[in-house]
Amino acid sequence: MTTSPFRVALHPAAADIDENGHVNNIVYVKWLQEVATAHWAAVAPAEAQARYLWVISRQEIDYRAASFAGETLWAETWGENPKGARFDRCTTISGQDGSLRVEARTTWVIMDRELKRPARLRPELVALFLRD
């Protein structure tokens, strides 16, 4: 089973703008985490959310174009390359016109909350994140 990318709107505010007049890089990092968290909350069963949490082990971000306050941006995210306790989360952030602003690949590790150690990804959880 695969799903469509999870999509969420982002709205840069004045506080997100840096001295160069565009969205600050750290804001994109924050958005990547928020989009991933929203995706997990939207699709994972309650028992999985109670049992597991996610941590980042690696993140690569390519900044393609500037974004500005007042714009509506769209973030799309999906999973790839599941292996053991890890999978890569791909995320793009685009402008309303479809112009690519950011591409990111984040390696996430699923952790057992109680044991505080990585847990093997179950196939039914993997299926929630893979793209069509």
N, C-alpha and C positions, 0 to 999 in steps of 0.2 A: 504494500500500500504506500502511495506517495501522496503528497498534498501540494497545493499551490503555495507560492511564497506567502508568508505572513506579511501584511502590509499595514502601516500606521502612518498617520500624518504627523509632521513636525512643524512647529511654528516658532521660528527664531524671534526672540524678544530683544529689546535694547540691551539687557544685561548679558546677552550672549555674544555681543559684538566687541571686538578687540580694537586696539589702537590703529589697526590698518583699515578699519571700517567694515570688516566682514566677520562672519561667525568664527569664533576662536577654535583652534584645533581641539582643545580640551573639551569643548562642548560636544564635538562629534564623538569623542571617546565616551562621554557620559551617555549620549543618545544610543550608541551601540549597545551599551549595557542595558539601558531602559527598554530598547526594542527586544532584545533577547529575553529579558525578564517578562515582558508583556506576552511574548510568544509562548513561553513556558506556562505562564498563568492561564492563557487562553485555551491551550490544547491538552495539557497534561491532566490526567485524572487526579482527583484530590488526594488519594492515597500515595501517589507518586510524589506529589508536591510536599506532602508531610514527611515522606521518608528520605527524599534526596534534595541536594542543593548542588549548584554548579559553581565552579571556579575557572578562571581563565589561566591557561598556561602559556599562551602565545597570542599576539595580535599584530597583524600587518594592516596598515592603512595607506591607501593611495588617495591623495587629495587631488581632484581633477579640475575643480572650478570653485570659485567663491560663492558663498550664500550670504544673504543679507536679512536684516530685521524686516518683518512684515511679509516675508515670503511664506508660501506653503510649500513644504518639502515632503517627499514621500520616501519612507524607508521600507525596503523589502528585505526579508531574511528567510533563509532556509538552511538545512543541514546537508553536509556531504561527508564522505569518507569516515563512516563510523568504524572504530577499531577499539576493542576492549572497553575502557571507561571514557574514551575520547571521541569527539567528532568535531569537524570544522563547521563553523557557522559562517556562511557567506552573507554579507549585507551590502546593499547599495542604497545610496541616498541620492535622490534626483529632484530636480526642480519641477514645478507644475507643468512646464513645457517638455518634460522628459529629459532635460539636460543632466548628465551625470555629474554629481558633485563629489561623491566619495564612494570608493570601493573598499571593502574590508573583508579580511578572513581572520577569524578568531578561533583558536582551538580551545574548546571547553572540555572540562573533566567533570564527570558526574561523581558526586561524593555521597556516601551514606552518612546521614546526619548523626546517627547514634554512634557509629564506629569511627567516624571522622577519618575515613580513608576512601580511596576510589572504589567505585562499584562497577561491575560489568554492565554495560548498556544492554537492557533487555530489548529484543526485536520489536515488541509492541511500542516501546518508547521511541526507538529509532524511526519507526514508520511515521510518527507524528511530524517529523521534521524534514524528511527527504522531499525534494522537489520533483514535480511531475516531469 
